[in-house]
Amino acid sequence: MRKNRSAGNIGNNWGHGKHKRMKAAAMLEAVAHIIQSAPKESFNYKQISKMLGLESQTQRLQVADILCDLAADRFAVEIDSGRYRLYQSGMLAVGIFARRSNGKNSFTPEEGGTPIFIAERNSRHAMDGDKVKVQLFAKRRGAEQEGEVVEIIEHKERTFVGKLQVSKSIAFLTTENKTLSHDIFIPRDKLKGGKNGDKVLARIIEWPEGQKNPIGQIIDILGQSGDNTAEMHAILAEFGLPYKYPANVEHAAAHISDAIAPEEIDRREDFRSVVTFTVDPKDAKDFDDALSARRLANGNWEVGVHIADVTHYVKPDSVIEREAQQRATSVYLVDRTIPMLPERLSNFICSLRPNEEKLCFAVVFELDAAANVKASRIVRTVIKSNRRFTYEEAQQVIETGKGDYRQEILALDALAKKLRESRFRNGAINFDRYEVKIETDANGKPLRVYFKESQDANKMIEEFMLLANRTVAAFVGMPPKGKPAKTFVYRIHEDPDPEKMENFAVFIRRFGHKLKTEGDRTEMSKGINKLLDSVKGRPEENLVETLAIRAMQKARYSTDNTGHYGLAFAHYAHFTSPIRRYPDMMVHRLLERYLAGGRSARKDKYEELCEHSSAMESVASNAERASVKYKQVEFMRDKLGMVFDGIISGVTEWGLYVELNENKCEGLVPVRDLDDDYYEFDDKNYCLAGRRKKRRYGLGDAITVQVASANLERKQLDFKLADNR
């Protein structure tokens, strides 16, 4: 056996120069030697071919075949798609276990790679998210890689939401959780007073070897199944989100004084005599931003973007701070808000309510008639809002030119329109989508589904918030020449993934649309805007906009500033909503520190908080969507048998997802109900294709369906094709 050498020098020792052919036996020996000489490294056929100096496509494919043969002979193991390394008998790997109710459990190694299938019999009852040690089996040709859990290193704390089934002798929790295939057995002494039909939160306490059902205990009783509050709390609990405040946090908030000391006012710029107002949704209570406006002697406008000074009241390391940090965001379900801060702060002390003196952190701008920023400053202010406008009331002033503070509102609207035009000229993407809203009664019952579009009043507020956010980010991110930028919390949006954009461009061609996928940022953005304009009012509008968003990267928080692609800003941060977003609180604290001449904060600490905030934002968004889905299913429950026109919004091997044109409710046409043919899933063309009749159901196709069932427990609508197909 040759002595092991580093992988980088292996290929040079075989004496095969470029363009030289290798015999099959020599090639097999060379490939085996490379793998054996670097047992901890993995290789694909391209890397090995390059190391051996093989350039012909025929010989490169021979290398690929040899790798498959070595894996079949248990000499090598395929650890990722097309990547192989030396097989070591009993090879162990550590990573995260994923449990699925359909039995398709999997394991992802810590170093990454393709998930490895773990059969239920080989799972040792590991739970979803557990850190485990797995023994990898040798990969058989044509079969997927498998393994067996040999040790559960670390249990992830998991709770489950479900419905109690209690009889005289036994109790079970039935759950729609996608990670469990069996009900949870609840011993009678672990019921915590739960009754049959209750919606509850439970924890698995053990899962004995050889026993089909895990054993759990009730943590909290959410209420009777079907009760609106119980169901909304169940959605929050399902996503691991809090649905009530700890008593100690409420107690701490209750003891915060709302009085403003005269010396605090003296430290701030006084805007109490300047026209100031808030513009918010009609059901809002947490007013965290206000605009002030006054005409200057030179004819320019001074516009103040005043933001609730939350960090004046919430001190570092306090119980309120720790709770806000953990929550990271307010959660907006269909019929309620679960605030990041206790209501005493979010709806009263910090909320910029009319005719009350309030402390703010502000960015004050001087703008000329063309909306050019002539000067700006970041300051602490005290304000007294003159009026609380709803968006509808402000919109009426814009449209009629009449109403309270019409001069200021019309001036701000005109400036905002110029700011918006400039932003799009610079390459911002115009995702001006409507929002699906559900109106409910006092008991949470859905009354109607309607579409809310962004109007001039919404856009006016949006533009000044964007301007303020951009300005504070540039203040820190663009230091004086020769000085490094200090640690800051940015809101970043990276460039789209080229492969996703190419796939998107291919897909929209079926609708007769084109999209350029190469060029600089501005060219690409203008191409996307042109596409979005061209689909306005067309049946595929919502689908194309949804797929365009999916082709984009997801915006997130980071201390590394890479700019914001969608807004076309080189510097951007979240400063304007500290009542409902923890990153804004971080931005306020860092601004205060740097305005006072403080040193740069610890990057690693803030990066960790950025990652947590981004993760919690995603969880909250999923919970919000789940609440909308629940209410849509509830809304459709009394419409069984009714026929609706829709559009195919998703295609999978198990059926067609259809979004109804009338109310945007989405349901599934199961593939088993397409009984006129045998349909196969074509993932490349996003369609189900009939084998005999060649009929195709593709993404974006118009379709007429009948409502077949509405399952509230699963939040699932089922449709069937209308009879006129």
BELJO-V721047 format. One line per field, one symbol per residue. phi: phi as a letter, one per 40 degrees, with the letter a starting at -180 (. if undefined). burial: 1 if it has 9 or more other C-alpha atoms within 8 Angstrom, else 0. A space follows every 50 residues. Layout:
phi = ???
burial = ???
This chain:
phi = .cccbcccbcccccgbccgccbcdcccdcccccdcccbccbbbbcccccc ccgcbccccccccccccccccccgcbbccadgbbadcbdgdbababcbcb ccgccabbcdcghcdbcbcdcbcfgcbdgccbbbcccccccgbccbabcb accacccbbbbabcbbbcbaabbcbcdcbbbbcccbdccbcfgcbdgccb bbbcbaaddgccbcbbbccabchcdgcccccccccccdcgccbacccccc cccccccccbcdcccccbccbcccdaabbadcccbccbaabbaaccccgc bcbbbbbdcccccccdgccccccccccgacbbcdbabbccbdddccbbcc ccccgbcbcbbbbbbbbcccgcccaaabacbbbadcabccdccccccccb gbhdfcccccccccccccccdccccchcccccccbcbbcbcccgccbaba bbbcbdcccccdccccccccccccdccbcddgbcccdabbbbacdccdcc cccccccccccgbbacbbhcdccccccccccccccdgcdcdccccccccc cccccacacccbgbcccgbcbaabbcbccbbcdccccccccdccccgccc cccccccccccccccccccccccccccccdccccccccbcgcbbcabcba bbccibcbbcccbgcbabccccccccacbbcbccbfabbccccgcbbbdg ccabbbccabbcdcfbbbbbccccc
burial = 00000010011100010000000000110111011111100111100111 11111000111011011111110111111000111110001011111111 10111111100010011111011101111111111111110000111111 01001100111111110001111110001110111110011001011111 11110010000011111110111110010111111111101000000011 01100000000000100111110011111100000111111111000001 11111111111001100011111100111111110001111101111111 11110011111111111100101001011111111111111001111100 10000101110110111111001100111000000111110000111011 00010111111011100111111101101000000111111111011001 11011001100000001000011111111011001000011011101100 11101111101111101110111111111111111111111011000000 00100110011111011011111101111111111110010011111111 11001111111000111111100100111111000111111000001111 0111111111110011111111000
